[in-house]
Amino acid sequence: MQLDREQHNTGCGRIKFPGCALVTRRLLLLVVLLIAPCAIRAQSTFNNLDDSYTSWQYSPPCYGTACAGGTGTASSFVFVIDNSVPSLDGQSLKIGFTGPTLTDGETTNVLWPRKVGANNSATWFVGTWAFYLPSTSNITALEVDQFQFNSGQRFMFGTECDLGAFLRIWNQLTTSWVATTVACPVFTTNTWHTGQFVTHRVPGDTSCASGNPCMHFDTFTMDGVVHNLNLTEPSAPSSDPDNTGFQFQIDMNASGGNVLEYLDLVDFSEGTGAPATGGVSAITVGP
């Protein structure tokens, strides 16, 4: 297991005292004031998930109607780390597959989940990534999800960017997509694009449909443009073992063929308290 590339940061970091002249009582008060925010915003950050095969589902990935939706069955899966070209830090991840020709409107979908381990106390989630598309001619949608399986409840914070249409978010209770007003472009090929996705849940909440906890979709950022979603959808009961994570999916259109996507600077953060967009570093590349 390669832990050197995956940094786990918990708490507020190193405490720096403003000076040695403070008396003991003031030092103790300062420590209390600095530690207090940690109690309400404990944080774990997983950096550069694209640099390791560890804990990804890739051999095979999640594919077929039951797992990733769509109607086609993919083959010849691609999942290769340490690609120097194209990359932003010298180590990108290449994902892709081959799909069949289908009836117009049908898709072939493949999903690559990355689990980071159970953390039932986490209430906010932030994912940041960069992506590069050699071609979009046979891509109909790009999906990016954050998830928490927590004590028999499935929080699937799903987003799907339908190229040339709109961003959709996931209703776990009805297992259906819900359209937003955020436009999704047909992304420029052979250049890096960026995304950031912020979500949260509220402990003890039962205010969504059928008494289920709500999934709060806070912001979605594409190429530096922040979209304030402020939308909610219901979670749903499930039998999934406790876990949290981040995942990517490509939906191929009916033309079939081969599809590729490169991912880099893939970071995922989770914590307690209010959502914290500072949980992962912002990426400044892209048009």
N, C-alpha and C positions, 0 to 999 in steps of 0.2 A: 504493500500500500504506500503510495507516494504522498506523504504529508507535507513535504517541503514546499510544494507549490500551492497548497491549500491552507490558507491562514484562518485560524479561528480566533476572533477577537471578542472578548467578553468584557463588559463594563466600560467605564469612562476613560480608562488609560492611566498614565502616570500622573500623580499629583505633584505639582510644583509649588512650594511655599514661597510667598513673596519676599521673605527676608528672615534672617536669623535673629533679628532684634526683637521679634514678637515674644511675649511671655508665653509660658506653657498654656495658660487658659485660652489665649487667643489662637494659639496653634491648634488646640483641640477643637475650638469652635470652627476654625477654617476647614479642618478635616471633615467635620460633620456637614458643613455646607457644601463641600465639594462632592462628598460621597452620596448625599441625598438624591441627586438626580439619577445616580446609578440604580437606585432601588426601583425607580419607576421607568427606566429605559435600559434594561439589560439587553445586550446586543450580541449576536453572533454573525460574523461575516465570512463568506466563503469566496475567495478570490480566484480568478483565472481557472474556472471550472473547465474551460476548453483545453487546458494544457495537460489533462490526464484522462486515462480511460477509467479511472476509479469511479465506481458507483453509477456509471451511465448504463442504461439498457440499450445495447447496440448490436448484440450478436445472438439472436436477431433483435431489431428494434420492435416497437409496438406497431403492428400493421394489421390490415384486414378490417372488415366492417365492424366486428365486435369490439375491437380495441381502439381504432383510430377513425372510424366512420368511413364514408365513401363506399364505392361499389367494386372498384378494381382491386386486384391482388398484386402487390409490388414484388420485385425480385432484385437480385444483384445489389444489395445494400452497400452504401459507402459510409464509413466512419473512420477517419484518419486524422490523428493529431500531428502536431509539430510541422505544419506546413509553413515554410518561410515566405512563400509567394502564393497568393497575396496574404499579407498579415500586417498588423499594426505593432506587435511586439515581438515579431519573429517566430511566433508559434500559434497559428490559427488551427481551427478544427474544420475539417471538410465533411459534410454530410450529404447524402443523396441516395437515389435509387433509380431503378428502371421500372416503368409502368406500361400497361397494355393500352391499346387503342380502344376507346369505349364509345358509347352512344353520347351524342352531344348533351352536355349538362351533367354528366356523371364525372366522378373524380376518383383518383387513387391517392390515398393518404398514408403517410408514415410519420410516427411520433417517436422522439428520442427523450425519455425521461431521465432526470438526474436527481436522485434522492440524496438528501444530506443528513437524514436521521430524524428520529422523533423529537419534537420540542413542543409539547402541548401547552406550554406557558406562552409561547410566542403569539402575539396579537397583531403585529404589522409585518409586512413583507415588501422588500424592494428588490427588483431585478434590473440589472443594467447589462447591455450587450451591444456589440457591433456586428453588422452582417454585410455580406458582399455577395452579389448575385451575378454570375457570368452570363445568365440569360433569364428572361422572364416569359419567354414565348409559350411555355407549357405549364406555368405556375398560375393557379387561380387564387390561392390564399396562403398566407403565412400565419401560423398560430404560435403564440407564446403564452404559457400558463405558469402560474404559481399555485402550489397546492399544499394543503395541510389535512392529513387524516388524523382526526383527534377524537379519541374515545367514542368511536362509532358514528362520527359525523364527518362527512366529506365536504371540505371547503375547496372547491376547484375554481380558482380565480382565473378563468379562461378568457383570452382575447384572440380574435381572429381578424387579421387585416385582409379584406377582400380587395385584391389589386384592381384599381380603377373604380372602386365603389366606396364602401364605408367600413369602419371598425365595428365589430360585433363583440358582445360580452356574453358570458355563459350563465345560464340558469340551470343550476345543478338539479333542482327539484323536478323540472320538466324535461331535463336533458335536451335543451334547445338553445339556439343562439338568439340574442336580442340585439337588434340594430341600434347604433348610436348615430349621432349627427357628425361624427369625426370622419372626414374624408381620408381614404387611403389611396395614395398615388400608385401608378405603375412605376415602381422604383427604377431609377437610372441604373443601368448595368455597369459592371466593371468599375465600381467605386464603392467606398465604404459608407454605410448608413449606420445610424445609432438609434437605440431605444432605451427607455426607462419606464418602469411600470411599478406603481405604488398602490398597495391594497391594505385593508385591515379588517378585523372582526372585533366584536365587543363581547367580552366574557359574560355569560349569563343571559345574553340576548335571545329572545324568542319572538321577535316582532315581525319576521318575514312569514311568507305563506305557510300555512299548516303548522304554525308554531315553531318553525325552524329558525336558527340563527341566520342573520343576514351576512352576506359577503359584500363588503364595501369596496367599490372600485373608485379610487381617489383620483389619480392622475395617470395619463399615458403620454409619454414624450417621444416624438419621432423627429430625428434630425434637428434636435434642439428646440423644437416647438412644443410647448407644454399645453396639453389639453386637460382642463379640469373637468373630469367626468362627474364626480360626486353622485354616483349611481349605486343602487343596491340590487342584488338578486339573492334568492334563497339558496342556502346550502341544503344538504339532504342527508338522511341516515345512510350508513354503509357498513360493510363488514371489513373494510380495508384495515390492515395493521397500521398502527400509529406511525406517521412519517411526515416529513415536509420536503419540498423540493421545487424544482424549476424545470421546464421542459419546452421543447421546440418541435413543431410539426410543419411539414410541407404538404400542401394539397396540389396534386397535379391535375390538369384539365384532361379532357377526353382525347386529346391528340396523342397522349402517351409519349414514349421515348425516355430520355435520360434527363434528370434534373439534379442540380448541385447548388449548395449554399455553403459559404464559409462563415464561421463564427469566431469572434475574438473578444478578448476583454470581458468575458462572461463572469459577472459577479452576482452573488445572491446574499441578501441580508435579511435577518428576522430578529424581532425583539419584542419587548413589552412596553406598554404605555402608548403614547401617540405615535403615528407613523413618522419616520425620520428619513427624509430624502437624502440626508448626509450619510446614510448607512453604507453606501457604496460611492466610489469616486465617479464624478461626472466625466463623460467622454466628450471631447470637443471636436472630433473629426466629423466629416460628412459635409454635404453641400451647404 
